[in-house]
Amino acid sequence: MKRRDPDCSCDLMVVGAGMAGMAAALFASARGLSVAQAGGLGGIDFSTGMLDLLGMHPATQNRDVDDPWRALEELAHDEPHHPYAFVAQQDIRAAFDEFTNFLARAGLPYEGYADRNADVLTSLGTKKRTYRAPRSMWAGVQAMHKKLPCLVVDFKGLKGFSGRQIREIRGADWPKLRAVRIQFPGCAGELYPEHLAWSLTEMDVADMLADAVAEHVREAQAVGFPAVLGLYAAPEHAPGNSGKGDVRPGVYDVLARLQSRLGVPVFEIPTLPPSMAGLRLRAAFETFLQPAGVRMYPQKLVSEWERLADGDFRLHIAGAGDGGTEAIVHAKGVILAGGRFFGKGLVADRHAVREPLFGLPVLQPHNRAEWHRDDFFDPRGHPLNRTGVEVDKRLRPLSENGRPAFSNLFAAGSILAHQDWMRAKCGAGLAIATAYAAVQSFLDR
């Protein structure tokens, strides 16, 4: 049988389509590298849209972090094998700046303080500590910090979001917070965030919503809504929008319209996943990375690989159905950024955790009984949550002999061992920082 030629030849193949995969594709393409990317459903779609850097350290003490940069120094000292310890702090800063500058150009600006975390109101009424938040949420950060008179609006039939619950949880330290439940214009029965967001791509619906809320504003100096104020970050993200004729508005168009009609700042409150904020992030990447030269294979997995005589990789992209090869990519280097179990960067059976593509060794407890502690809320966390691929200081995965498996294979994001990003509240920061460092290591090579 004739050997099939590659469909794509590139400098770097990014395996994964979550936050780390998108960040790696962004950083690599910005440096003039040709990039291909493949991956299944990533964690981006289920994110709140916020970019955490480090929200808790030490996690065993549940100690909230105000200054994440000082806490990063402490973390590197306390946990020298943590992936953050392999990235210089100036590189983490540069990574965040480049990442958020890209999002701003893509119509999805972020806000935050210079060197400290901010508290963002959540749909449960709790405070989420984060480093950068979408601008659509920032008026809420300021309102909560200053304890301004504020109104939270929710909708009859929308599950997982209760203005009354937010008021009950936050009322003790935010006495001028009120809540109201209204009927969403033109909708009845059970409601879903994506349906509401789609409805608000029609400005007539936004106007009717403003009219329904106006009588409840009274002394409020800010109004919060569930994060459904538009399906896309900007009009150009909407499929079919060509800049001519009827163009659907983006979230900041809807936000501006509501603010104009209500006369006070308006902000979004993140909903339970999957959230519009996460979907907007994915839309921004997919809209702007492809014109930058990134060859994308969305919702496709890399199923096989070969090492060529010159050290390059030949990777097979699986098709739908029977899993046959849909495309072949010839790459000079690879970044593994498929996450853990959700992104299929790792897989688990009843006995062990495996890295399914390259067969890399995975740091994990010796037996299945040690994956979890007896107490679900054990302050030490569960050992399984620190499992992953071990790497050297250049983020090259290690083989069984403790040496890099390949000189041109790198890893980034939550697939990395020695970290529990959920408890430390550092998921996005870990993804962005290690993706930046992995791309730089490939370039240095």
Secondary structure, DSSP 8 states (H G I E B T S, - for coil): ------SEEEEEEEE--SHHHHHHHHHHHHTT--EEEEESS-GGGGS-S-B-S--BSSGGGT-B-S-HHHHHHHHHHH-TTSGGGGS-HHHHHHHHHHHHHHHHHTT--EE--SSS-EEEE-TTS-EEEESBEEHHHHHHHHHHHHT--EEEEEETTBTT--HHHHHHHHTTT-TTEEEEEE--TT--SSB-HHHHHHHTTSHHHHHHHHHHHHHHHTT-SEEEEES-S-SSSSGGGSTT--SSSS----HHHHHHHHHHHHSS-EEEE--SSS-HHHHHHHHHHHHHHTTTTEEEEET--EEEEEE-TTS-EEEEEE-STT--EEEEEEEEEEEE---STTTTSSEE-SS-EE-TTT----B--SSGGGSS-SSTT-TT--GGGG-BB-B-TT--BB-TTSSBS-TTEEE-GGGBSS--HHHHT-HHHHHHHHHHHHHHHHHH-
